[in-house]
């Protein structure tokens, strides 16, 4: 039985931090393989890339999520006790909660709320010399998701809660100050949400029974017990935080509009062009380079041995840019999605497999819908200028973002045409 190819470096954590998104793809290319071993965070780690690897990775008979995510992600991005770290019936039961909350009807409502907040924001932007679009879109999405979820949000609280939700995302792949800021923001946000859960359970907070805050506050786990209030808070943040994270897709979409101005006119005129454009943005600009699991039991694949307990990283970024799956994978070509086969394992920005039963993100349809709506706003409801700025996107920064977060100026509202 051949050994899985191994990177000779004794410990590669610093290399991962220095290379970011290119860490796994570059080694796959250098070694001529879709799979290799490396030592990360003082653990032997298997890294895999490609459609076949993704198909394997999402086989829950062979992999589990419990204890898979590095502690730094649990303390910033995910929280502890949430759906991402569950397996088997516990995961299916909790996942069903999210699938019910993120129904088609909920997506429609969230887009409607988002559109209203976009239009209100554009009106105010007309009176400002310039603004940072990333921050403004995060504000729109914070207002949107809190109103939908039944989370009370006073006007003087918006900035605080927006910044906490944004920091959990931004600090997840950082070290030093960025990481510690994210940890502090998560702690503060969980404390906020625990208090709301307590108030609802005590009858002191009136929220419509069908709103997510009420649904999660009364949700019972597989043992029939109410969720621990801290876990309930984590799951509430698992609705709020990813919605605010869509702002990153919006900014990348705006950057691609700058780079490909011919698409602006198409998006203004062709409804059918909006979703392919959004999907191409998502293909090229995954938030994080990989996702993690642990080997559930000893098994063999392609003649290689996978030992129980080994951490495995699946390359999201490289799989989305795999030349065997995508023609000219580095090129921005939205038209490719007019003929995409809809495969569950070749386009994995938000995970692979089936969202209803597996570990694919249940909020993916919402992310697409909110991004499509943002493209309508950017191309049909406003005009703006983009002053000179640093729009470099560094592959070493996780999650990636343009350096300037996209500054715009001279915003003008464009009324809808009849």
N, C-alpha and C positions, 0 to 999 in steps of 0.2 A: 504494500500500500504506500503510495507516494506521500511525502510530507507536503502540507500546504506551504507554498513559497513564503519565505520569511525575510523581512527587512532586517538587515544586520544591526542596525542602530540599537543600542542598549535600551534607550528610553526615548520615545518619539513625541512626547507631549509638547515640548517646546516647538518642535517642527510643525506639529498640527496647528498650534497657535500662530506660528509665523506664516504658514501657507494657507490655512483656512479651507476654502472651497476646493482648492486644487490638490489637497493632501492625498486623498484616495485616488482620484483619476490619474495623477502624475505617476504614482507608484504602480498602478495597474498597467499603464503604458510602458513604463520602464522595465517591468518584470514580464510583460507579455502575457498577462493573466487577468482574470476577473476576480481573483481571490488571493489574499495574502495575509500573513500574520505579522503583527507588530506589537510592541509593548507600549501601552498607553495608560497613564495614571497608575503605573506599577502593576498592571495586569496584562496578561497575554490577551490579545484582541484580534479577532478575525474581521477583516474588511472585505466586503463584496460589492460588486457593481454589475449592472445590466438587468435585463428583463428576466432571465432565468434565475438570477440571484434573488431578485425581488419576489418571484413566485415562490421560491423556497422560503424566504424570510417570513412571509406572511402565512406560512403553514403552522397553525397553532398547535399541531401535534408535536412539532419539533422545537418551537421557540416559545418563550414566555417573556412577559414584560416586567414581572415583579423583580425588583432590585436591578433592573437593566440600566435605567437612566442614571448618569453620574449625579452625585449628590449636589453638585453646583447647579444642575438644571432643576432638581427638585426644589431647591431653596430659592430659585428665581422664577423660572418659566412655568413649571407644572404645579408646584405645591405638593404636599404629601397626603396620600390617601385618595387621590383623584383617579378618574377613570383610566388615565394613560398607563397606570401601573398595575392594573388588575388583569386577571386571566380567567378563562373558562366561564362558569356560570355567573360568577361575581361580575365579570366584565360584561357579559351579555345583558345582564339585568340592568346594570348602570348605563350601558350604551343605549338600551331601549328608552331610557329616560331622555337622553339627549336627542335621539331620533324623533321622539314625540314632540319635543320642544321646537326642533328645527324642521318642522313640517313645511310643505309647499306654501301653505297659507301664512306661516310665520315669515318665510322669506319674502313673500309679497308685502306683508306689513312692514317689515324692516326696510325694504327698498322704498316704500312710500314715505316712511318717516325720514329716511336718509335724504330723499329728494327735497323734502320740505326744508330740512336743515341746510342742505346745500344752497338752495335758493336764498334763504335768509342770510347765509354767510356771504354769498356773492354780493348782495346789496350792501353789506357793511364794508366789504373789501374795496368797493369803488371809492371809498373815502380815505383810503390809506395809501401811502406812497409805495410801500412794498411790504411783502409778507413772506413768511416761511411756509410753504405749502404743506409740508409734512405735518407741522404742528397744527395747522388749521384743519386739515382733514382728520387728524386724530381727535380734535375737538368735536367735529361733526359726528364722528362715529361713536364717541363717548356719549354724547347727548342721545343719539339714535338708539343705541343698545340699552341704555339705562331706562329710557322711556318705555321701550318695548318690554323689558324684563320686569317692570314694576319697581325699579329701584329709585327711591326718591333722591333727587339731585338738585339741591338749591343752586341758584345762579352763582353764588360766591364759592361754591364747592367744585364747580366744573373743572377748573384748572388743576386743582389738587388731585382729583380722581383721574383725570386724563393723564397727568404726569406719572402717577403711580402705575397705571395700567401700561403705559408706554415704556416705563423703566423696566418692568418685568421682562418685556420682550427684548429691549435693547441690551440689557445687562446679562442675558442668558449665555451669550458666547464670549463675554468679556472677562477680564481679570482686573485686579486692583480696584480702583475707585468705582469703575463702571459696574463691576460685579457686586460690590458691597452696597452701592446705591440701589441696585435691583433687589437685593435681599431685604434691605430696609423698607423699600416700597412694597414688597410682597407682605411683609409683616404688618405694615400699616393698613394695607388693603384688606387683608384677612381680618384684622381687628374690626374694621369698618363693617365688613360683611357679616361677621359673627354677631355684631350688635343688631343688625337688621333682622337676621334669622331669629335671634332671641326675642326681639320686639314682636315679630309676626307670631311666633309660637305663644307668646304671652297675651296676644290679642290687642297689643298696644299700637300695632302698625296695620292700617287697613290697606290691603292690596287685593285686587281682583283675584279670585281663586285660580284662574287660568293663566295668570302671569307667572313667568319662570321663578320669580322669587318665592311665591307661594307654593308652587309645585315642588320645587327642590326642598323647601323648608318642611314639607309634610311627606317627602319621599321616604319610603321604607326599604331597607336593604334586604338581601335574600333571607336574613334571619328574622325578618318582620319588625325589626327595630328602626326607629327614626335614625337618619344619618347623624352621626356625631356632628355637633354644631360647627366644629372646625372643618370637617370634611365637607359639610354642606356649603360652607363659605368658599372652600377651594373649588367646588363644582360650579358655584355661581360665577366665580372668577374665570372658570373655564368656558363660560359663555361670553363674558364681557371682554376679557383680554384678547382672544383671537379675533373678535370683531374689530377692535381697535387696531389690531395688527394689519388688517386689510389696507390701512393707510400706506404701508410700504409698497404694496402692489400698485396703488394709485400713483405714487411718486415714480415708480419705475415705468408705469404706463406713460406718464407725462414726459419722462426723459426719452422714451422711445418715440413719442410724437415729435419731439424736437429733432431726433436723429432721422426720422422718416416722415417729413412733412406731407408727402403725398397721401399718407394714410389719414391725415386730419380731414381732408375733403371727403374721402370715402366714408369716414365715420359720421360726418355731418349728413350725408345723403343716404347711406345704406344701413338700415337696421341689421341686416344679415351679416355685416362686417364687424359688428361690435363684439360679439362673443369670440370669434376667432382671434381678434386682436387681444382680448383679455386672456385667452388661453395661452397665446404665445408669450405674453408677458409672464404668466405664471410658469411656463416651461423654462424660460431662461433665468428667472429670478426667484428661485426657491429661497425661502427664509433662511433655512439652515442646511448645511451640506450633507448631513446624514441623520439617521435615526438608529436607535439601539434596541437590542433584545438580548436575551441569554438563551443558550442552548438548554432545552428542557430535558433531553435524554441523549445518550450516546447514539450517534448514527453516522452513516457514510453518505456522501454525495460526490459524484464524479470521481469516486475512488478515494476521496479525502475523508479523514476522520474528524468529526466534530464531537468534542468532549463535553459532557454535561457541565453546565455552570459557566462555560466560556462566554464572555461578552462578544457580541457580533454587531458590527456597524454596517448598515446598508447605505450605499452611496446614492443619495437622492439627486444631487447636482449632476454627477457624472452620468447616471442613467438617463436623465432628461436630455443629455447632450451626447448620447451614444450614437455614433455614426452608423451603426448597424440598424438602428431604429428610426433615425431621423436623417433625412437628406440634408446636407449642409447644416449640421446641427448648431453651428455657432452663428448662423445667419438669422436675422429677424424676418420671419416669413409667416405671417398670420394665415395666409391662404392654405398652409399645410393642414390646418384643422378642418377644412371643408371635406377632406378625404381621410381624416384620422379614423382609425378603426375603433376608437373608444376603449382600447385595451386597459385592463385593470392593473397591469404591471409594467407598462412602458412609459407612463406619464405619472410620476409619483411625488409631485411637489408636496401634497398633503397626505401622503401614504398610498399604499397599494391595497388591492383586494376589494372586498365588499364593505362599504361603510356600515351597513346594518348589523353585520355579524362579526366583522373583524376590526382591525386597528386603523382603518382609513378614517380620516377626520370627518365627523358628521356635519361639520360646518362648511365643507367644500362648496356645495351648491350656493350657500349664502355668500361666500367669498367671491364666487364668480358673479353673482347677481349684483352685489355691491360695487364690484369693479366695473361691470358693464354700465351701471347707473352713473358712476363717477366719470366714465368716458363720455357719456351723453352730456354731462355737465361741462366738462372741460372743452368739448368740441362744439356744443350746440347752445349752451346757455351763458357762455362767457367768452370774452376775448381778453388776452393779457399779453404782456411783454415779458421776456426773460433776460434780465441784465447779465452782464459778464459775471461769472462765478466759477467756483471749482466743482464740477460735476463728476469728478473721478469716483469710480466705484472700485474699492480695493478688495481683491479676492481674500485678503488676510483678515478682513473685518467680518465678524459673525455676530449678528446678522448684518448683511451688507446694506449699504445705503449710499446715495450720493453724498459727497463730503459736505456740500452746502445745504442739504435737505431740500433743495430746489426753491430758490427765491424767485418770486414773480412780482410784477409791478403793473401799473396802468390797467387795472382790472375794469372791465365794462360788462354790464349785464346785457345779454342778448335775449330779447323776448322771443317766445316760440312763434314760429310762422304758422299761419293758418292754411 
